[in-house]
Amino acid sequence: MNKIKQILFVTFFAGILFSSCMRSDVYEKNVALPSNKWEESNKPSFTFDISDTLANYTMSLTMRHTDAYPYSNIWLNVTTTPPDEKTGSSVKIEVPLAQPDGKWLGRGMNEIWEHRMPLSRNGEAIHFKKKGVYTIQLEQIMRVNPLPEVMSVGVRLEKNK
């Protein structure tokens, strides 16, 4: 009976070890903004590796702000730099954060709101043509500098199944 317990113990931990080494199809990184203010000059960059050029991906903005954020949207320049290139291409995107009646679209807890909103026009899937390391840079292009009450921003990239 003791031998069976040892085999089960080893099998259990081997299963945990191998499952923790499985590759994830999700990349997510967030950057905290000093003093809850997003300066125009602060352009967070996010780097990730694409190995599957046949797949489609969904890219989202992740953003945390306080209830005192004064706008119902955010305008961004999103610059994508492909592998082995020095400059990228920029797209100007409006990301809605609230309904017309002012109700936030994200999840809230007390006075902190968290959003995960599509970072492509019309929420369409993104296809990467080259394998390698891509860089996404976010630049807030609102008319106010610094943009108040923004706690963090980030990018989430999910491989579509």
Buried (B, 14 or more C-beta within 10 A) or exposed (E): EEEEEEEEEEEEEEEEEEEEEEEEEEBBBBBEBEEBBBEEEBEBEBEBEBEEEEBBBBBBBBBBBBEEBEBBEBBBBBBBBBBEEEEBEBEEBEBEBBEEEEEBBBEEEEEEBBBBBBBBEEEEEBEBEEEEEBBBBBBBBBEEEBBBBBBBBBBBBBBEE
